[in-house]
Amino acid sequence: MRNVGNRLFAYAVATVAIASVAQPARAYVGPLLTCAPTVGTLAPVTFKPGLDCDEEIHRFDTSVMLDGCATGPANWDWWAYGRYGSRISQFNADRVTKASVSLKGSMFGSCNFYDSEPWGSPGVAAPSASGKLRLYDANGFRIFGGSGEFFARIVDDFDFFDPAYIVLGIMTKGFGAGAKINLRLQYDTGNPYNAEVLGCSISGIDPCPVEAPQITVHLMTSYLSYLEVYFGGEGTCTGTGTPLKCCTGEGTGSTCQGL
């Protein structure tokens, strides 16, 4: 009887051990930071030497402070304990209400400012940039552990009523390392200095109406603007927090795309 009891006990222990091993750890999928900023925040982009009709290298930089921010439901204390990323604690993550984004980059092309040339010019290289993310509390004080760096490219979203530029990037250091970062800013259509660059960027309009180099492209936040830092897995291409890789028509000869 004692041998039978020992065998049952050993079997129970082995079963628990196997069950624990058989449960693989799954990575967190969800938002790390989301911002729905106040409409009308300006974000001018400065170019050197300035956008014109000559295909040449252009260097640019910009920065913007956004409000309406909050962090997601990640296990911040556990990540901080494990020395992952920027080591931001749950206490500090809960204090985040603002974020600043700064970009410095370059492109090779003419008067437009996004990642595709509708006229098929072989002399165009898409704009890309290195960036910094900084997090702040409601009083404007920087959050300990709320800093990160990223690399991004810039794509266009030329809705007629809300032409915009979208920054698509990957966090490379600090806060949310490995996550994607997306920032959407509107073209300030009310600014007369944007008219020529906007005309250059929209198919069907003279591809290069710029007479003098455009030193500044005026961007701003709109009701469609957002900032998000997000861990995504494979999934559909719709919904809040589009993943790094997404698929349409899954199971029926799906088409997948990514950053």
Buried (B, 14 or more C-beta within 10 A) or exposed (E): EEEEEEEEEEEEEEEEEEEEEEEEEEEBEBBBBBBBBEEEBEBBBEBEEBBBBBBBEBEBBBBBBBBBBEBBEBEBBEBBEEEBBBBBBBEBBEBBBBBBBBBEBBBEBBBBBBBEBBEEEEEBBBBBBBBBBBBBBEEEEEBBBBBBBBBBBBBBBBEEEBBBBBBBBBBBBBBBBEBBBBBBBBBBBEBEEBEBBBBBBBEEEEBBBBEEBBBBBBBBBBEBBBBBBBBBEBBEEEEEBBBBBBBEEEEEEEEEEEB
